[in-house]
Amino acid sequence: MTGAFITGCAGLQLGTDEVAFLREAQPWGLILFARNVGTPEQIKALTGHFRDIVGRADAPVLIDQEGGRVQRMRPPNWRKYPPGRAYAELYSRDAVAGLRATRLVYRLLAQDLHEVGVNVDCVPVLDVPQPGSHDIIGDRAYGMTPEQVALLGRAAAQGLMDGGVLPVIKHIPGHGRAFADSHLELPVVDASRDELERVDFAPFAALADIPMAMTAHVVYTALDPDNCCTLSSRVIDDVIRRGIGFDGLIMSDDLSMKALKGTFRERGMRAIAAGCDVLLHCNGDMAEMVEVAAAAGTLAGQAERRAARALSFLRAPDEYDLAAAEMVLEGLTGPVS
């Protein structure tokens, strides 16, 4: 039986205690961070070991490989990728070139991931920043309008899928208006529902067919003044499922972020009760991982259906023009390393 959670690990390879935990708890997926990244050979061994332990060849291995500030696999072993703003700036000068560049560069990025066994990238960021909002989104955004964010987000997602990697839209239903960093504290957004629907929710509605989404640890007072999205059945059911029309797999953002309070078992149980299909825990702390696994329970019912459907979108990478992709990347970042 598969556990309804995604876990991290502590280092470059799995320790004895981690192997025992993975074998018993059977998490749906594994997420990698910079502490888990050494060489291509090392990552390939790590992802292969994880899949051997859980006994699923297509088990999700996730990473946050956006480019810019958020890039776990970095030079000299991998290419340097630009933040979302670089595509936005090109799009503002030439929309067709901006869309082509986004799809091509994310196809190139997907190659890096696919070669080492990573099959899920937590991108595109569909948040729409607002004047004065916290810079936690900042240059990660694909623009300042929902229309542009949706178009470039679609191109990024398509590039990944062309390369055999699944995208995750984040942070649903929108983190761009937040005045705080949810890694450190709980953001509260006071905008009206009409304004949220017009701006924040619109890119997610436009990409509601993408197979996976990650929640925002954000309180929207117009929707649920007492609970952030991750812990709010009102937001997940009424806004994400019905309003936005997203029927894919919903994973929580990282349960170890300081926006959330309580024990990890409490956080996990509340997120599952609110409607998250899968819990995400990233920091590799074993005691916390055990609590999250207990809270998650087994992947079953609608959550199991959504998880299986998400993985059904995986396919072999398509052929593409590598030289053209590298030329476009060089135009955005400088010479390819």
N, C-alpha and C positions, 0 to 999 in steps of 0.2 A: 504494500500500500504506500502511496506517495504522500508525503507531508505537504500541507498547503503553505509552504514558505520557501523563501530564497535566503540562503545563508552566505556569510563571508567566511574567510579563513585567515589565519594569522600571518602566514609568511609565504615563501617561495615554493614550498612543498607542504604536503599534508602531514601533520604529526600523527603519532600513534593514537592520541586521544581523539583527534579530529576524524581519523579513519573510522574508529569505533562509533563515534557519534553519527557520522554520515551513513554508515551501514545500518544503524538502528533507526534513525529518525527519517531517513529517505527523503531529504528535501527535494522539492521540484527543481530547484536550480541553485547555482553558485554564482556569486558576484565577485569580480576582481577589482582591486584597487592598486595604487602605486606600490604598496608594500608587497604585493603579490607578483610584481612584474620585474623580471630580470632580462632574460634573453628569449628570442623566439623559441628555441629548443626547450627552455625551461617552462614557458607557458604551455606549449603543446603537451609536455609531459604532465603538467598539473591538470589541464582540462581533460586529458585522456584518463588520468588516474581517477578523477572525480566520476567520470562516466562509467568506468569499470566498477567502481564501488557501488553506485546506485543501480547499475545494470540497465541503463537506458542510453542507447547510442545517440539519441537526439536530445538528451537532457539539456535544458537551457544553461548556458554559461554567459553571464551578462557582464558588461563593462560600461562605464561612462566615458565614451570616447567622442566628445563633441568637437574638440579643437579649441584653440585658445587656452583659457585658464583651466578648462576641464578636459584634460587629455592624460589618461593614465599610462598609455604606451607612447613613449617619447623618443626623440633622437638620443643617441646615435643609431639605435636599432630600428627605429621607425620614423616615418616622415613627420614633419611638423605640419599641423593643420590649423587653419585660421578659425577664429570665432565666428558666430553667426553674423555679426555686424559686417564682416568683409563681403559676404554674399549680398547683404542688404545694400551696401554702398554700390556694388557693381550693378545690382538690379535697378537702383535709382538712376543710373546713367544709361543702362540698356537692359530692359526687362528680359528680352529673349536671351541675351548673353548671361544674365544673372541666373536664370532658371537652368540653362544648360550647364553652367559652371557648377551649380549646386549639385545637380544630379551626377555629373561626372566625378567630382571630387569625393562625394560620398560613396560612389562606386569604387573608387580607388581605396578609400578608407576601409570599405567592406573587405577588400582583398587582404589588407593587413590583418584584419580580425579573423577572417575565414581560415587563413593559413595556419593560425595557432589554435584553432578550435573554439573560438568565441563566436557564438551564433546569435547573440542579442546585443544590440547597442541601445542604451537609454538616451535616445535622441529621436526625433527632433523636439527641441524646446519650443512650445507653442505659446508661451507667455508673452503678453503685450505690455511692455513697460509704459508707465505713465510718468509725467513730470513730477520729480520729487521722490519717486519710489526708491526703495533700497537697491543698491548696485549689485545685489546677489544675482539678479538676472542680467541687467546691464548689457554688455556687448555679446552676451550669449544669444540675444534675441535676433530674429531675422527681420526686424523692422519695428516701426512704431504704429502701424495700422493692422487691424485684424486681417484685412484682405491680403496684404503683402506677407505677413507671417504665415498665413495658410498656404499661399502659393509656394513659397520657398520651403516651408515645412514638408509639403507634399513632394517636392523635388528631392529633398534630402531622404525622405522615407523610401522613395522609389529607387534611388541610387543604392541604398543599403539592400533592399530586397533583390535588386538585380544582381547583387554580389553574394547572395545566399545568407544574408544577415537580417534578422527581424528588428524593426524599429519599435520604440516605446514612446508614445506621445506623453509629454509632461509639461507642466505639473497641473493635471486636470482638477478643477475647471478653470485654473488661471492663478499664477503667482505674481504676475507682472505689476499689479497695483499695490503689492504689500510694501509697507514701510519698515519691515524688519526682516532679518535673515532667520528662517525657521530652523537652521542648524543651531542657532544660539538662543532664540526666544520665539514665542508664539505670535505670529503676525495677525492683526485684526484689520479687516477691510470693511469700511462703512458705506461703500457705494450702494446705490439702489439696485434692485434686481433688474430693472430695465436697462440701466447702464452696464451692468455685468453681462447681460445677454447680448447687448449691442457690440461690446468690445471684447471682454475677456473670454466669454464662452464661444464666440464665433469661430475662431480657428479650430477648436476641438470639434465643433459640430461639422465643420468642413472636412475634417479627417476622421470622422466617426467610424469609418470602415477599417482603420488601422487595427491590427489584432490585439495590441496591448497598450495600456495606459498606466501612468503612475500618478498617485494622488498628490495634492498640495496639502501640507500641514498649515492651513490658513483658515481662520474664522471669518465667515461672511455674515455680518450681523443681520443683513436683510434675509438670509436664508436659514441660519441656525446660530443665534447669538451665543449659545452655550458650548458648542463643539466645533472643532476644526473639521474640515472635509473628511479627513481620514477616519474620524470617529463619529461621523454624522450620517445616520441612515437617511435623514431628510435630504441632505445634499446628494448623497450617492444615488438614492432611489429617484427623487423628484427632479434633480438637476441633471446629473450625469446620465442616468439610464433613460429617463423620459424626455427631459428637455433637450439635452445634447444628442440623445439617441445613440449613445455608445453601448454596444452589447458585447464588446470584447472583454478580455481579461483585465481586471483592475487589480494592480498591486499597490500596496501602501508605499509611500516614501519611507525612508529608513526609520525604523522604530527607535533607534538610538539617538535621534536628533532631540535637542533640548526643548523644542516646541511642545513635546509630549511629556506628561507627568505620570507617576505611578510606577509599579513594578512592570517588568517586561511582559510578564504573563497577563497583567491587567491591560496593558496597552494592546497586546495582541488580541486578546479576547474581545475588547471593545471594537477593534478594527474589523475583525471577522463579523461580529454582530451587526456592524454598520453596513456591511455589504462588500468589503474587500474580498476578493477571491483568494488572494495570496498575500502573505506578509513578507516584508523585506527587512532583513537585519544585516548590517554591513560590517561592523567593526571587528568581527572575529573573536569576540570575548566569549569563551566557552560557557560560563555560567549564564550569561544572557541568552546565548543560543539555545540552551536547554529549556529556558523559560518560554522562549518564542515558539519552539517546536511543540511544547505542551499546549500552548494557546492555539496554535494553528490547527491542530488536528489533521485529519486526513482529507485530501483533495477528493471531493465527491459532488454529486449533483450538478447544478448549473456551473459551479466553479470548475469542475472536472471537464465538463463539455467545453467551456471557454478555453481552458488550457490546451486541450487537444486540438481545438480549432486553430488556436494561435500557431501551434507547431506545424499544422498542416500547410501553412504558408511558406515554410522553408523549402527551398529548391536549390539545385545546383547553380553555381554562378553562371551568368550569361557572359558571352564574349563581349569585349569592349575594346576601345582604342586606348591602350595604356599610355602611349606617347602623348596623345591629345590630353588625357587627364592630367599627366604630369606637367604639361605645358600650362594648362589652366591653373593648377595648383601653384606653380612658380609665379604666375602673374598675380596671385593673391598674397603670397607669403615671401617671395624671394626664391633663390635657387633651391631645388629639391635636394634634401640631404639623403 
